[in-house]
């Protein structure tokens, strides 16, 4: 029973961390559209790719 509670707590904490990171990427995308920043699709893809790679590196660093 205790293991189930610990696993649920771990899943919730990872979900909150992951949703926070995804929200920050979404806010970058929204701000670029809303404020009409001159970012083309290729540049936006590079930004999103870098952000996702950074998120995965941070996640793996926390996990170990």
C-alpha positions as CSV (number, residue, x, y, z in Angstrom):
1,X,0.0,0.0,0.0
2,X,2.8,2.4,0.9
3,X,4.5,1.6,-2.4
4,X,1.3,2.5,-4.3
5,X,1.1,5.9,-2.5
6,X,4.8,6.6,-3.3
7,X,4.4,5.7,-7.0
8,X,1.3,7.9,-7.2
9,X,3.1,10.8,-5.6
10,X,6.0,10.3,-8.0
11,X,3.7,10.3,-11.0
12,X,2.0,13.4,-9.8
13,X,5.2,15.3,-9.2
14,X,6.6,14.3,-12.6
15,X,3.3,15.3,-14.3
16,X,3.4,18.7,-12.6
17,X,7.1,19.2,-13.6
18,X,6.4,18.0,-17.2
19,X,3.3,20.2,-17.6
20,X,5.2,23.2,-16.3
21,X,7.9,22.7,-18.9
22,X,5.3,22.1,-21.7
23,X,3.5,25.2,-20.7
24,X,6.6,27.3,-20.9
25,X,7.2,26.1,-24.4
26,X,3.6,26.8,-25.3
27,X,4.0,30.3,-23.9
28,X,7.0,30.9,-26.1
29,X,4.9,29.8,-29.1
30,X,1.9,31.9,-28.1
31,X,4.0,35.0,-27.4
32,X,5.6,34.7,-30.8
33,X,2.2,34.6,-32.5
34,X,0.5,37.2,-30.3
35,X,3.2,39.8,-30.4
36,X,4.0,39.1,-34.1
37,X,7.6,38.4,-33.6
38,X,9.3,37.7,-36.9
39,X,10.0,34.1,-36.3
40,X,9.7,31.8,-39.3
41,X,8.6,28.1,-39.0
42,X,12.1,26.7,-39.3
43,X,13.4,29.0,-36.5
44,X,10.4,28.1,-34.3
45,X,11.1,24.4,-34.9
46,X,14.7,24.9,-33.8
47,X,13.6,26.7,-30.6
48,X,11.1,23.9,-29.8
49,X,13.6,21.2,-30.6
50,X,16.2,22.8,-28.3
51,X,13.6,23.3,-25.6
52,X,12.5,19.6,-25.7
53,X,16.1,18.4,-25.7
54,X,16.8,20.6,-22.7
55,X,13.7,19.3,-20.9
56,X,14.8,15.7,-21.5
57,X,18.3,16.4,-20.2
58,X,16.8,18.1,-17.1
59,X,14.5,15.1,-16.6
60,X,17.3,12.6,-16.8
61,X,19.4,14.6,-14.5
62,X,16.7,14.7,-11.9
63,X,16.0,11.0,-12.3
64,X,19.6,10.0,-11.5
